[in-house]
Amino acid sequence: MQPGSIVKIRDLTYTYPGYNTAPVTALRAVNLDIASGETVVLTGPSGSGKTSLLRCINGLIPHSDRKGGKFSGEVTVAGMNTAMHSVAEISEAVGTVFQNPDQQIVTTSVDSEIAFGLENRGVLPEEIEVKIKGAAELLGIGHLLKRETSDLSWGEKQRVAIASVLVMQPEIVVMDEPFSGLDPQASSNLVSVLDELNRKFNITFIIAEHRVGHLADLMDRIVVMKGGMVLYDGPPGDNLSAVTKSHGVVLPESGCRVSDDTSLFDSLPGTGFNHRTPVIELIDVGFTYPCSLSPALDDISLKIYDSQITVILGSNGSGKSTLARHLNGTLKPDSGKVILFGEDTSGRQVRNITHLVGLVSQHADYQLFEENITEEFSFGPGNMGMPDEDIRSRIPGMIASFDLGHIDPKTPPLRLSAGERQRVAIGSVLMMKTPVVVLDEPTLGLDEGLKRNLAGTLKKLCRERHSVVVMTHDLEFASFCADRVLLMDSGKIGYDSLNCEAER
Amino acid sequence: MTFYTKKKRGIVYVPKDSIVHGLDPRTKLFALVVISLGSLIANDLYVLGIMVALVLGSVAVSGVLREWVHALRILVPVLLITIVIDVFFTAARYPSGGTLYSGDIWFLHLEATWGTILFAASMTLRIIAIGGLSFLFVMATPYDSFVKSVTLLGVPRIFTFSLGYALKSVTSLSQDAANIVDAQNSRGLVFDRDLVLKRPLKLLAVFVPMVVSVMSRADQISDAMQCRGYGLSQSPTMYRAPEMGRRDYAVLTIVIAVVAAGLLYAYCSAGPGF
């Protein structure tokens, strides 16, 4: 081990077993040394092996992975050979923050959640009390300690998840895309917290992330991966883009940090849509969830036009998803009207709206169920009564659009990687050829290149006179594709680039 | 998160700062068992009335009356079926008081007596006492503290933790189910009678994602628990372990005294088989 190295990886190769599919080699002869106190960012396209590498560092590979996986090489973490120690033993040195805080929270109240790891270690209750207070103060969540975990926002849950790991005082913290569910402001806050923790406690952070621009000030090193191999390992210098591009990996040029920074969209093309008939019109739409004190949608009035990509930006909990569900009729407004192609949707059933408005939900796994990709693509159009020949003729184009050509169309969608599943989910809705397509956070799990591909596909749809509405907090993606940008905050539209254009 | 709704559905914990909420879960569990046993043993309407009064009194001071009444609606079909069966089909066992109604509908012979009406009333009170108290227990007891209490009673942690997590998951699974139905609705799948009767295979569109969601949730939680040292110590500690206080002992004494007195009264007034 190099002097000061806290993580040493030698010739690490890992192959996932295949079930009715060929085994997939996720890591190929990886060698890596990480020094104590370093902040290392792992990046690379979807399926490049970032998550697998993290799972090797925290010991989930080889201990807790699917049976039949092939592990070779050696991973030493804080002096422990991960193959020789259990995940629980390794957890004394390595804390893990998973991508989705919802799926790592095990108890119902915030304080008991933070206490969970300490209880497992046999720490005395009085000591736990002190440590909880310390961790809560560090993460700024003291006011949440008595709350129920199910009532927290995504950003709050993420902080609780990090506190519950940090309270165990690990030497190393591995984080799997911790920024993917956070809006730019929450991301910026989290970067500050991690930076402070690194400086104060010399914690080694290993962060897998697609978007790296906003981490520039935080990282000491960047490791670029593709196809399970390390392509670049070094400081994030000026030549980084050139190095990675030469290996076919495109990295974002910069990060977007401020949620209300609309200057990015100042150069939106003049569209002159104001005088046209909207495909969807919302008139004073209000909606409040039962048991909620504040409205999720607060008197929203909005017109959405065809041949245009409308991007609705907003932080977690701003009301974007609620608005998306109003556009396709799965939610009806408490007050006001949603007019779809000139008709009020209040009296119409969802079945009569879905052939006009296709909605891609945030979680691909809520949609996918068919035996193979072809069937998955056929499901929606089949329900709408599209002829089989039309469906079959459209599938190859859709597969190409979403860069799925390298996968056998007979592969079960549920066997694909997260990014691939996301693309199949989006494609399966676009196959329905609805005049309006609404996408709710479509870029989760997509890397830079795939985001650009998706933006291209959506632009093509617009050229065919479809209307596309994208709900996202991904400013980078918005800058790729937006014709018009709206900002949502607390259930209201705070900014509309179309109005600004009209004023200009 | 997509499709997240803050709506509290069904019988779930309702946070309040009441005497009932503040009791040790072991006290509440013991009271539930004692009152349920008392209700099952006694047939006397007065005694059952006292059991129901105990439950109603507890609900009144718990601050969850509205939610409890709402939850109790789940019992309405069970109560209706019980009343109909007990009133019209138990005359052979409870013939006392003479026949009030006798008739045939299709191949069924219906007969009601005072005895069957009293029996139906006692069954109704019994169901309200046991069901209502069970609902109150769930509504006034946080999962975490329930799990800790059961662990303190000596049940292995692996069982109590699994039980607690299963209870916690009820809410998230119902949210998942709603999200999946919405997602498939958006892909043109119409959930109506025709779907069930004529195209039942299409229900896989909900079933498969639901199974995947459950399995992946279990997988991820298991990983997350291991990564936080679950199983590391042979003697894990317990943060904020529930403690029995004076109030708990007082409640236990009252519950035992009332139930015992009720059963004694029933025994004395009716003899064995009361």
Interface residues (C-beta under 8 A of the other chain):
Chain A: N58 L60 H63 S64 S86 V87 A88 E89 S91 E92 V94 G95 T96 F98 N100 D102 Q103 Q104 I105 V106 T107 T108 S109 D111 S112 A115 F116 G117 L118 E119 N120 R121 G122 V123 L124 P125 I128 E129 I132 E148 S150 D151 W154 S164 V165 M168 Y289 P290 C291 S292 N316 S321 A324 R325 N328 T330 V350 R351 T354 H355 G358 L359 V360 S361 Q362 H363 D365 Y366 Q367 L368 F369 F379 G380 P381 N383 M384 L414 S428 V429 M432 D440 E441
Chain B: M1 T2 F3 Y4 T5 K6 K7 K8 Y13 P15 P142 Y143 D144 G164 Y165 K168 T171 S172 D176 N179 I180 D182 A183 Q184 N185 S186 R187 G188 L189 V190 L204 A205 F207 V208 P209 V212 S213 S216 R217 Q220 I221 S222 D223 A224 M225 Q226 C227 R228 G229 Y230 G231 L232 S233 S235 P236 T237 M238 Y239 R240 A241
